[in-house]
Amino acid sequence: MGKGRATWAALLLCAVLMLALIALVHRRRQPNLGRVQSLVDDFALAQRSTVILLVDPACDPPGSTSSAGVVRFKTLNQVLPAVRQTPEGVPILLVMHVRGGYTDILATLAAVLSGHRGPVLAMIPYYALSGGTLLALAADEVWMGPSASVGHVDPQLSVAAPGGAGSAEDSYYAASDTVASRDAAVSLRDRVTVAAARRAIETTYATTLQMLEGRGAYGDDHARLTRLAGTLAAGKEPGMHSAPIDKRAAVRLLAPAFRSDREPPSEVYAMVDAAISGCAKKDAVKTPTVYTAVYDASDR
């Protein structure tokens, strides 16, 4: 009986220590989150604008196939209220440091931003790849850092490894490659995959074209916009998706919305740097983080 009590006491002690460790990690995270939010609030007040900071602090480098950093439904649910609560005529400043996300979610976010009755300005201090570029297209102007990059928006499909969905061996393929390589497929699974790939391509292309036309920043040359949407969304060349587009190329391809003469102010770098500062730590956040500050004219 005494031995059993000792075992239960040891288990209870382990549980208490585990809870204490979790609480300690949580307290370590909170000050940094509060600091970032404070920077966002101050920037919104100074600019008299609503600020949306969309950051992917995952430690994987740009171009990684890890799914840890993609924009998910949680992101959508945090951004929508901020856009809706922003009064007509008040600018929205979208600050991004992201690698991409799910096609349908990004299409919804882009449409909501494009529909705002006021200026929308996207700021990219380091990178906004894949779906991040799609969101940038919803803006009236895009300011990139000197070494910042955007990317092509052609959709990628995740093909599960033998270990099952979510395995570290999962592979990502361009949807266009999937359609081309499986047109002759006869199995039900392959037909479903091809159908999903085609749908992803159609959705991304339609959203890209809608964003290019919607804000009016790219003129009214429909033929040019159609070609541009195809260039960004079709993924016609192997490896195109992972090839970054630097500021000079982005300005050449996407002017006049992408400005060569402007770049994010120091406050933007401070916000992003603070948000990703925990990346080197073992308790680094692994999902996209959204910080918002809706400008209230009464705060002036």
Secondary structure as UniProt FT lines:
FT   HELIX           2..47
FT   STRAND          50..55
FT   TURN            62..63
FT   TURN            68..69
FT   HELIX           73..85
FT   TURN            88..89
FT   STRAND          92..98
FT   HELIX           103..114
FT   STRAND          120..124
FT   STRAND          127..128
FT   HELIX           131..136
FT   TURN            137..138
FT   STRAND          141..144
FT   TURN            146..147
FT   STRAND          149..150
FT   STRAND          156..159
FT   TURN            162..163
FT   TURN            165..166
FT   TURN            168..169
FT   STRAND          171..174
FT   HELIX           175..181
FT   TURN            183..184
FT   HELIX           188..214
FT   TURN            217..218
FT   HELIX           222..233
FT   TURN            238..239
FT   HELIX           240..242
FT   STRAND          245..246
FT   HELIX           247..254
FT   TURN            255..257
FT   HELIX           266..275
FT   TURN            276..280
FT   TURN            282..283
FT   STRAND          289..293
FT   HELIX           297..299
//
